[in-house]
Each structure stands twice: as structure tokens, then as C-alpha cells.
Amino acid sequence: MTDAAARAAIEAPRPPVTPDPPTPKGRDTRDRLLAAATTLFAERGYAGVRITDITKEAGLSGGAFYRYFTDRREIMLVLLQDLTDEAFEFIRVPWDDTDPMDAVMRSTELYFTFYESHRALFGLLAELGQTDPEVSALWARARQAFYSRFAHVLRRGVESDRLRAGVNVEVAAEMICGMTEFYAFQRYALRDGVVTAVTPREAARTLAEIWASGILRQP
């Protein structure tokens, strides 16, 4: 699957949301509501936040909320959709046939950095993805897009004779991305001290070395 096909996976049909406001003032108000919801969801969890809490945090009236969102669930879905879209673009690194390990390491470091700075929303995604069908579908689309992009990268590596022949690139992509995602979830969302606290760069370098030793063709 090409990178364009991977992008199509994340742009598959999704729940309808209120369109962006047409005016700068409207967009500013909407952004204030989104920022307030992000802060409160991080502090209290989704179940512990009411619409009145969001409007109070944003310094807005209750009526302002309903001009932009139908309910608390919609603002949550908007936040999580924006999160996965931004992550997909943020970690994009061009593949370099001459140094594939460096490309993987840089992309992984970007992912860890992004995850750390958005850890509350990633935690919310993991939490609600277990019980909310629309969040579960959103999360599945995002993972499929990441897996497909990385499988495309691995396929290029096989074609350029940089990776070992016979590697199942789809399964390899799922395994590597899954390991990356679960490490990030433990390190930045759970933060329970089980995994070693290292910098995103060190973690990315270690993962890239594991990746290289497993499927990179050795000289």
C-alpha cells in the first residue's frame, strides 16, 4: 500500500462533526473550548468532566459551547481525531535508502516526543477505545494508517536490497509499530515507573537498533 493509500485509511468515513467556524472570532472560541476540554480531560478523565466545567475553564457561557459542539462526546471525538491526524503528519520522515536506520530512528523519536506532549489525549484514546465503538473505529483507522505507511517503507527497503528478502513487511510493520506504541503508552500515559525513564532519543535509538538487527540486511 502506498503512502497515499495509508493516508486514505485515516480519512475513511468518520462521525460527522460541526464544521469549523467561518470567522476568526468563532475559531478562537472553538479553540478555547477544545483547549479547556483537553485540560480537564487530563485532570479528571472523561467521565469526570461536564459541559459546564468546560465552559467555565474556557471563560465562556454555556450557550457558546452549543454553537460549536452538540455535546461532550462530540468535543471528545474532535480532540481525538485531531490528535491522530496531527500525529500522522508530525512523524513523517523521508525514507533514505542509504541510511534506513536513521530514518526509522528520527521518525520514532518524533513519535515519542509527540506522544509525551499529548499524553493525556493518548491516554483518553486508549481508555475510551475499549468501550466506545466510534473511538475504537477512530483508533483502528489511525493504527492501520501508521502500519500501512511503515509497511510501504519496508517494502521500499526490500526493493532497494536494504532489508532481508523474505520478510513479511505487513506483519513486520505491525510488530514494530505495536512495540513502539505500547512502549509510548507505558512510558508517557501510564507513567507507573515500570519502564526505564530514558529520553525519547535514547528510546528511539534502542528501538531502531532492535529493528535493524532483526530485518536490516547486514553487510
N, C-alpha and C positions, 0 to 999 in steps of 0.2 A: 504494500500500500504506500502511495506517495505521501509527501508532507501535506499536499492539498487534500488528499483523502482523509488524512489524520485530522486536519482542521475541520473537515465536514462532519466528522464524528462528534466533535464538541458543539457543532452548530446544528445538530439534529433537532427536530421539533421539541420544544420545551414549554412549560406552562406559560400562558400569556401573562404579561405584567404591564403595569401602567407605563405608557411611553414617557420618554424624557420630556421635561417641561421645555417650552419653546423660548422662554425668556431667561436672561442671566439671573434675575432675582428668583425665579422659580427653581432653577437648577441649584442655586445656592441653598435655598430652603430644603430641597430634597437631599442635598449632600449633608446638610446639618442633621437631618433625621437619620440618614444612614450612619453617620459618624456616631451619633448618640446611641443608636441601636447596637453598633459594634462594641462600644464601651460597656454598655450594660450587659449584653450577652456574655462578654468576657468576665464581668464581675459576678453575675448572678446565674448564668446559664439561661437557656431559652425559656424554660418553664417559670423562672423567677422574675420575668420582665413583663410588664403591662404596657399598653399603648400610652397611658398617662405618664408612665415612667420615662418613656422615650421622648415625649413632647416636653416634659419638664427638663430633662437633661439637655435638650436642644434649645430650650428657651422659647418654645413656640406654643401656640394654642392647640387644643385638641382638634379643631377644625382643619388646621394646616395639615395634619397627618393624612386625613381622608381625601385631601386634594391630590395626593401623590401615591397613596397605598390604600388597598381595600381593607387590610387587617395586618396583624402582627406577623402572620405566616408569610404574607407576600413580601414584606420587607426582609424577612429572613431569606427567602428564596432569591431575592435580588442580590443580597450580600454574597451568598454562596455561589451564585452564577458568576458574578463579577470576580470573585476570588479565583475560580478555576480558569476563567478566561485570561485573567492577568497572569496567573502562574504559567500558563501555556506559552505566552509571549515572552515573559520575563526570562525564562531559562533557555531561550533559543540561542544556540551557539553553532556557527557553521562547522560542518564536518571537514576535517583536514586529513586527507589520505596519508600525508607524510608523518602525522603525529596524532593518531586517533585517540591515544590515551589522554593527551592534553585536552582534546575537545570534550571527552567524557568527564574529565575532572572539572573543567570550568563550568560545564552545564550542571553538574551535581552540586558544586559549591553554590551556584546561583540558586538552585532549588532549596538547599538548606538555609541559605540566607533569607530567601523569600518566606519559607515556612516559619522560621524563627520570628520574623517581623509580623506574621499574620497567624501566629499560633492559636489564638483564641478562636478564630473562624475555622481553622482546620480542625480544631477540637470539636466545634459545633457540627461541622460536616460529618465527622466520624460518629458523633453521638446520635444525630438525627437520621443519619443514613441507615441506622439499624431499625428504625420504626416508621419513618415517613417515606411512602413509596416515591414521591416526587423528588425528594432529596436523594434517595437511593438511586433513582434513574439519573439524576444530575451527576452524582459521584461516579456512576458507572460510565457515563459518556466521557467524563474527564479522564478517567483512568484509561479507557480504550484509546482516546486520542494520544495520550502520552505513550502507551505501549506501541501503538501503530507508528508513531514518529520514530521511536527508537528502533523498532524492527526495520524500518526503512533505512536508518543509518547503518545498522548491522548488515543489511543486505548489500549496501554500497561497499562496506568493508570486505565482504566475501568476494564481490565482483572485482575489487581492486587488489585482491590477493593479500589483504592485510589481516584477515581473520581466517581461522582454520576452516577448511572445507568440511562439509557435513554438519555444521552447526544448524540446529533448528532455530532460525532467527526469531520466529514468533514466540516460542517458549523461552528463549534466552532473554528477549526483551521483557517479557512478563516477570521472569525471575529477578532480573537485575532491578527493574523499576519497583517491583514489590518490596525487595530488600531495602531499597532507598527510601521508599515511602514509610515503611514500618519503623526504620531507624529514626526518621524525622519525627514521626508521631511519638515515639518513646522519648526522644531527646528534648523536643520542644513543646509538645502538647501535654503529655503526661508529667514530665519533669519530676519523676519519682526517685531519681538517683540510681536506677537500675543500670543504665548505660553510662559509660565513661564520658565525662564532660570534656570534650575537645572542641576546638574551633571548627567552623564549617569547612575551612580549607583543609585541615588535617583529616577530618572525616571524609571529605571528598577524595582526597589523595589515597586514603586507605581503600575506599570502595573501588576507585579506578584501578588500583594495583590488583585487587582481587579479580576484577573484570578482565584485566589484561592477562593475568596468569591463567585464566580459565579458557578464553576463546581467542585471544590475540595470537596470530601466527608468530612463532619465535624465530629469530634469525638463525 
